[in-house]
Amino acid sequence: MNTSSLDLVYLDCDPRTKQPSACIGVRTRSGQAYAGVPAEKLITAQCLTFVELDAEIRRLHAELDEIRARAKKKFYRAFSSAASA
């Protein structure tokens, strides 16, 4: 099974803006490159400032918190059903 990790994708000079930019990407343990950077898929918008990148990270945190809450409900519901059977 291939596992993935989140990684910072930072460009000193974004070809579109000629300014630094950054985003968050997903990379596999094999470390495949994406445009010379070890990431397979970008999961945030390109950010031109740290404040923009920080907002994207906070958005990801909120999404993960919501996923955690849904999973918790499902696991506890399944556990309750199995215990009462």
C-alpha positions, 0 to 999 in steps of 0.5 A: 500500500502506498502512503501519502504525506502532505508537503510544502510546495514552494517556488522562489519564482512562480513562472506566472507571477515572477514572485515567490509562491507556495501551496500544499501538495500530496506526495507519496513515500516514493517521492515522485516529483511534481514540476521538480518539487516532491508532490503529486497533487496540489490540494490548496490554491497557489499562495503569494503570501504567508497569510494566504498559505496560513488561511489555506492550512486553517481551511484544511484543519477545519476540513479534517476536524469535520471528517474526524467528527463524522468518522467518530459518529460512524464508528461509535454508532457501529460499536453501539449496534454491535454491542446491543446485538 
